[in-house]
Amino acid sequence: MITYLAVLKKDINLKKLEVFLKNKGIKLAAHYKTIGVVKLESNISILESEFQQYFISIEEEKDNLTI
């Protein structure tokens, strides 16, 4: 399972997004409301170009996150 972090665009309907992702075989694993980020899980690669209407950017989660 590949995990991705995606930055949401403003005013996205989360219920519609969940349905859209489910139809593509992608699980919405977490929603970090304060920072506008969602965690996605999928067995297939996610292309940013397919999700431009919902996300500013999508990146594969890495173990080198620093704050």
C-alpha positions as CSV (number, residue, x, y, z in Angstrom):
1,M,0.0,0.0,0.0
2,I,1.4,3.4,-1.0
3,T,0.6,6.4,1.2
4,Y,0.3,9.9,-0.2
5,L,-0.2,13.4,1.3
6,A,-2.3,15.8,-0.6
7,V,-2.9,19.5,-0.1
8,L,-6.6,20.4,-0.6
9,K,-7.9,23.3,-2.6
10,K,-10.2,25.8,-0.8
11,D,-13.9,24.9,-0.4
12,I,-13.7,21.2,-1.4
13,N,-16.7,19.1,-0.6
14,L,-15.1,16.2,1.4
15,K,-18.1,13.9,0.8
16,K,-17.9,14.3,-3.0
17,L,-14.1,13.8,-2.8
18,E,-14.5,10.6,-0.7
19,V,-16.9,9.1,-3.4
20,F,-14.6,10.2,-6.2
21,L,-11.6,8.5,-4.5
22,K,-13.6,5.4,-3.6
23,N,-14.5,5.0,-7.3
24,K,-10.8,5.1,-8.2
25,G,-9.9,2.5,-5.5
26,I,-8.2,5.1,-3.2
27,K,-8.8,5.3,0.5
28,L,-9.1,8.6,2.4
29,A,-7.1,7.5,5.5
30,A,-7.0,10.9,7.3
31,H,-8.0,14.5,7.1
32,Y,-5.9,17.1,8.8
33,K,-8.4,20.0,8.8
34,T,-6.1,22.6,10.4
35,I,-3.4,22.4,7.7
36,G,-5.8,21.4,4.8
37,V,-4.0,18.1,4.1
38,V,-5.4,14.6,3.5
39,K,-3.7,11.2,3.7
40,L,-4.5,8.8,0.9
41,E,-3.8,5.1,0.6
42,S,-3.7,3.2,-2.7
43,N,-2.3,0.1,-4.3
44,I,-1.8,2.0,-7.5
45,S,0.3,5.1,-8.3
46,I,-1.6,8.4,-8.0
47,L,-1.0,11.0,-10.7
48,E,-1.4,14.6,-9.7
49,S,-2.9,15.5,-13.1
50,E,-5.9,13.3,-12.4
51,F,-6.8,15.2,-9.3
52,Q,-6.2,18.8,-10.2
53,Q,-9.8,19.8,-9.3
54,Y,-9.4,18.7,-5.7
55,F,-5.7,19.1,-4.8
56,I,-3.0,21.7,-5.1
57,S,-0.3,19.0,-4.9
58,I,0.1,15.3,-4.1
59,E,3.3,13.6,-2.9
60,E,4.2,10.1,-1.8
61,E,4.7,10.1,1.9
62,K,8.4,9.8,2.9
63,D,10.0,9.0,6.2
64,N,12.1,12.2,6.2
65,L,9.5,14.7,7.3
66,T,10.9,17.5,9.4
67,I,9.3,20.5,11.0
